[in-house]
Amino acid sequence: MSQPDADRFKSNAGECRQMAHDAETEDAREAWLRLAVEWDKLAEHARHRRGIFDRYE
């Protein structure tokens, strides 16, 4: 994974937060927020993986 991946994942998390803000029900809001957390985890993982490989370039 790369920095562009991490950026895309963070963007997806932001979109989920916007959907949560616009959600009509509490269940929908909570579901969107859970998705945002998962996208944030993927972004952090992508950044961390990039850091590991940077030392070999």
Backbone as a ProteinNet text record, in pm:
[ID]
protein_1_A
[PRIMARY]
MSQPDADRFKSNAGECRQMAHDAETEDAREAWLRLAVEWDKLAEHARHRRGIFDRYE
[TERTIARY]
84.6	0	88.8	32.5	112.7	41.9	110.6	50.6	-76.7	-79.1	-206.9	-320.1	-287.9	-389.6	-437.4	-343.5	-379.2	-465.8	-430.3	-509.5	-650.6	-661.1	-792.2	-875.6	-812.4	-884.7	-933.4	-850.1	-891.6	-1007.1	-1002.5	-1111.6	-1240.8	-1231.3	-1348.6	-1404.6	-1316.8	-1361.9	-1437.2	-1385.9	-1452.8	-1590.2	-1599.1	-1729.2	-1827.3	-1780.4	-1867.6	-1915.5	-1827.1	-1867.6	-1972.4	-1958.4	-2058.9	-2192.6	-2187.6	-2310.2	-2373.4	-2290.9	-2342.5	-2412.5	-2352.4	-2411.5	-2547.8	-2559.7	-2683.3	-2784.4	-2746.6	-2832.8	-2963.7	-3067.8	-3200.5	-3232.5	-3159.6	-3184.7	-3056	-3072.2	-2956.5	-2881.3	-2953.6	-2888.2	-2800.5	-2852.5	-2775	-2653.1	-2672.4	-2560.1	-2450.3	-2488.6	-2389.5	-2318.4	-2392.3	-2330.4	-2227.9	-2261.4	-2167.7	-2044.3	-2063.7	-1948.9	-1859.5	-1918.9	-1837.1	-1754.8	-1815.5	-1740.1	-1625.1	-1650.3	-1545.2	-1426.8	-1454.3	-1346.9	-1265.7	-1332.7	-1260.8	-1174.1	-1225.6	-1144.7	-1023.5	-1042.3	-929	-823.1	-867	-772	-693.4	-762.9	-694.1	-594	-631	-538.7	-414.8	-434.5	-320.4	-232.3	-292.7	-216.8	-136.4	-198.5	-128.7	-10.4	-28.5	82.8	194.3	157.6	257.8	335.1	264.2	330.4	426.3	386.5	475.3	601.6	588.1	703.8	802.8	753.6	839.8	921.7	857.7	926	1015.2	990.3	1071.9	1218.5	1246.8	1387	1465.4	1397.9	1465.6	1481.9	1432.9	1443.4	1577.9
-117.5	0	123.3	233.9	354.1	474.2	587.7	711.7	746.6	730.4	755.4	667	542.1	455.2	514.1	553.9	611.4	735.3	819.6	940.3	905.1	805.3	763.4	706	627.3	569.1	678.4	779.7	891.4	967.2	983.6	1049.7	970.4	838.7	752.9	767.5	776.2	794.9	926.6	1030.6	1160	1155.5	1083.2	1068.5	994.2	894	820.7	912.4	997.6	1091	1189.7	1231.1	1319.7	1246.7	1121.6	1043.1	1025.3	1005.8	994.1	1123.3	1235.8	1365.9	1382.3	1330.8	1345.4	1233	1132.3	1015.6	1054.7	985.4	1014.7	935.6	827.1	747.9	730.2	703.4	679.6	553.8	450	327.1	353.6	430.1	462.6	546.2	643.4	729	643.2	553.2	467.9	376.3	324.8	237.7	314.4	435.5	516.8	549.7	578	609.3	486.8	368.8	246.9	227.5	253.4	242.9	343.4	463.9	566.4	518.9	459.4	408.2	302.2	214	109.6	168.8	269.1	335.2	402.8	464.7	527	423	306.1	198.9	156.7	143.4	107.1	214.5	340.3	450	444.1	421	412.3	293.4	182.5	64.3	93.7	160.2	193.8	285.6	382.1	472	396.2	307.8	231.2	138.4	70.6	-19.6	57.3	176.1	257.4	289.5	322.8	355.6	241.6	120.6	3.5	-9.4	7	-12.2	105.7	224.4	340.4	318.3	243	227	140.2	72.8	-10.9	55.8	177.9	247.5	314
0	0	0	-39.2	-54.8	6.2	1.2	50.5	-26.5	-158.7	-227.9	-175.1	-139.9	-80.2	51.8	136.2	266.1	248.2	153.4	128.2	81.8	-3.1	-52.1	61.6	148.3	260.6	356	380.7	465.9	402.5	272.4	202.2	217.1	203.7	222.3	363.3	462	600.4	613.7	550.2	553.9	489.2	379.1	312.2	402.3	473.5	565.2	678	726.9	832.6	780.9	657.4	598.8	586.2	543.4	534.3	672.2	774	911.2	952.7	918.7	950.9	884.8	764.3	686.1	710.6	788.8	808.9	876.7	837.8	892.3	1018.9	1042.8	1162.8	1242.2	1370.2	1456	1413.4	1374	1327.9	1205.9	1111.8	991.4	1028.5	1117.1	1159.7	1222.5	1311.3	1376.9	1277.4	1180.9	1079.5	997.4	954.8	877.7	960.7	1088.5	1174.3	1194.8	1204.4	1213.7	1087.1	972.9	846.6	843.2	891.3	894.2	978.2	1092.4	1178.9	1105.5	1033.4	959.4	848.7	776.6	674.2	737.2	855.1	924.7	960.9	1005.1	1037.1	913.6	801.2	677.2	636.2	653.7	619.8	707.6	835.5	926.6	890.2	858	816.4	688.9	593.2	467.9	495.4	583	616.7	686.5	777.4	851.8	758.5	670.3	575.9	487	444.6	362	438.9	565.4	647.3	656.6	665.4	672	544	428.7	302.1	263	317.7	284.8	317.4	421	460	361.8	271.4	172.6	36.9	25.3	-104.5	-118.5
[MASK]
+++++++++++++++++++++++++++++++++++++++++++++++++++++++++

